[in-house]
Amino acid sequence: MRNNGKRINTKLGILGGKPIIKGTRITVPFILNLIRHGMTVDQIIDEYPRLEKEDIFAALGYAEGILEKEDILFFQNK
C-alpha cells in the first residue's frame, strides 16, 4: 500500500490500485470527473458526506503531482 499524504491511498487489491480517498472507495479520477462536469467542492461534499474539503483538495494535489512528473512530447507533422 502506498500512502500519498494523509488522505490518498493506493493498494493493488482495492479498485485495481487506483488512488482513493482514505477510508472510502471514492477514487481520485471520480472526484476529478465530478469537478470536470461542473460540481463545486460544496456540492461534492453534500452528495458524498464522507468526504471533506481537504479530501477534494488532496485529490487535486495528487493529480497535479502526477502531471508535474509527466513529460509531454510534441510531434510536428510535415
C-alpha positions as CSV (number, residue, x, y, z in Angstrom):
1,M,0.0,0.0,0.0
2,R,1.2,3.5,-0.8
3,N,0.1,6.4,1.3
4,N,0.2,9.7,-0.7
5,G,-0.1,12.1,2.2
6,K,-2.7,11.6,4.9
7,R,-5.7,11.4,2.6
8,I,-4.9,9.4,-0.6
9,N,-4.0,5.7,-0.6
10,T,-3.3,3.2,-3.3
11,K,-3.4,-0.6,-2.8
12,L,-3.4,-3.1,-5.6
13,G,-6.2,-5.2,-4.1
14,I,-8.6,-2.1,-3.8
15,L,-10.1,-0.9,-7.0
16,G,-7.2,-2.2,-9.0
17,G,-4.7,0.1,-7.3
18,K,-6.4,3.3,-8.2
19,P,-5.8,6.2,-5.8
20,I,-8.6,6.5,-3.4
21,I,-9.6,8.8,-0.6
22,K,-8.5,7.0,2.6
23,G,-11.4,5.2,4.3
24,T,-13.6,5.3,1.2
25,R,-13.9,3.6,-2.2
26,I,-14.0,7.0,-3.9
27,T,-11.3,7.4,-6.4
28,V,-9.3,10.5,-7.3
29,P,-10.4,10.1,-11.0
30,F,-14.0,10.1,-9.9
31,I,-13.6,13.3,-7.9
32,L,-11.8,14.9,-10.9
33,N,-14.7,13.8,-13.2
34,L,-17.2,15.4,-10.8
35,I,-15.3,18.7,-11.0
36,R,-14.9,18.5,-14.7
37,H,-18.7,18.2,-15.0
38,G,-19.2,21.4,-13.0
39,M,-19.7,20.3,-9.4
40,T,-18.3,22.6,-6.8
41,V,-16.5,21.3,-3.7
42,D,-19.5,22.0,-1.6
43,Q,-21.8,20.1,-4.0
44,I,-19.5,17.1,-3.9
45,I,-19.4,17.1,-0.1
46,D,-23.2,17.4,0.0
47,E,-23.5,14.4,-2.3
48,Y,-20.8,12.4,-0.7
49,P,-20.9,13.4,3.0
50,R,-18.0,11.1,4.0
51,L,-15.7,13.5,2.1
52,E,-14.2,16.6,3.5
53,K,-12.9,19.7,1.7
54,E,-9.4,18.6,2.4
55,D,-10.1,15.3,0.6
56,I,-11.1,17.1,-2.6
57,F,-8.0,19.3,-2.4
58,A,-5.9,16.2,-1.8
59,A,-7.3,14.7,-5.0
60,L,-6.5,17.8,-6.9
61,G,-3.0,17.9,-5.5
62,Y,-2.4,14.2,-6.3
63,A,-3.4,14.8,-9.9
64,E,-1.2,17.9,-10.1
65,G,1.8,15.9,-8.8
66,I,1.3,13.2,-11.4
67,L,1.1,15.9,-14.2
68,E,4.2,17.7,-12.9
69,K,6.2,14.5,-13.4
70,E,4.8,13.8,-16.9
71,D,6.8,14.7,-19.9
72,I,4.7,15.7,-22.9
73,L,6.3,15.2,-26.3
74,F,5.0,17.2,-29.3
75,F,5.5,15.8,-32.8
76,Q,5.2,18.1,-35.7
77,N,3.5,16.7,-38.8
78,K,5.3,17.5,-42.0
